Amino acid sequence: MVTYALLFRWPLESETTITISQEVVKTTARVISWGIFGTAIQWSRDSQGRSVEEMMQDVLLVVTASLAPIID
C-alpha cells in the first residue's frame, strides 16, 4: 500500500499544466504498484542471475515511462 500511496500522491502534487482526473491517477498508481509487486515476487522466485540493482533499474525505467504522460 505504501507504493500505491506514493504513486497516487506524486502526480497530484507535481507542478503540471496537464489536467488529469483523480480516477486516472488512481488507476495508474494501482497498475504500477501491482506491476512492481509482481515483478518483485517473480524475481524472488527466480532471479535468473540478475542482481536486485539490475532488476530495479529496469523496473524504474518502466515506471517512469508509464508516469511520464501524467507528470510531464
C-alpha positions in Angstrom: 0.0 0.0 0.0 2.9 2.4 0.6 3.9 2.1 -3.1 0.3 2.8 -4.2 0.0 5.8 -1.8 3.3 7.3 -3.1 2.3 6.8 -6.8 -1.1 8.2 -6.1 0.2 11.4 -4.4 3.1 12.1 -6.7 1.2 13.2 -9.9 -1.3 15.2 -7.8 1.4 17.1 -6.1 3.6 17.7 -9.2 3.5 21.1 -10.8 2.0 20.3 -14.1 -0.3 22.1 -16.5 -2.0 18.8 -17.6 -5.4 18.2 -16.1 -5.9 14.5 -15.1 -8.8 13.0 -13.4 -8.3 11.5 -10.0 -9.6 8.2 -11.3 -6.9 8.0 -14.0 -4.3 8.8 -11.3 -5.7 6.1 -9.0 -5.8 3.5 -11.8 -2.2 4.4 -12.9 -1.0 4.1 -9.3 -2.8 0.8 -8.8 -1.4 -0.8 -12.1 2.1 0.4 -11.5 2.2 -0.7 -7.8 0.9 -4.2 -8.7 3.5 -4.3 -11.5 6.3 -3.6 -9.1 4.9 -6.1 -6.6 4.5 -8.8 -9.2 8.0 -8.2 -10.6 9.5 -8.4 -7.1 7.7 -11.7 -6.4 8.8 -13.2 -9.7 12.4 -12.0 -9.2 12.5 -13.5 -5.7 11.4 -16.9 -7.0 13.8 -16.9 -10.0 16.3 -14.1 -10.3 17.9 -15.6 -13.4 21.2 -14.4 -12.2 20.1 -10.7 -12.2 21.0 -8.6 -9.2 18.4 -6.6 -7.4 20.0 -3.4 -8.7 19.7 -4.6 -12.3 16.1 -5.5 -11.8 15.2 -2.3 -10.1 16.9 -0.2 -12.8 14.7 -1.9 -15.4 11.6 -1.6 -13.2 12.2 2.1 -12.7 12.6 2.7 -16.4 9.2 1.2 -17.0 7.6 3.1 -14.1 9.0 6.4 -15.2 7.9 5.8 -18.8 4.4 4.9 -17.5 4.2 8.0 -15.4 5.6 10.4 -18.0 2.2 11.3 -19.6 0.7 12.3 -16.2 3.7 14.1 -14.7 5.2 16.0 -17.6 
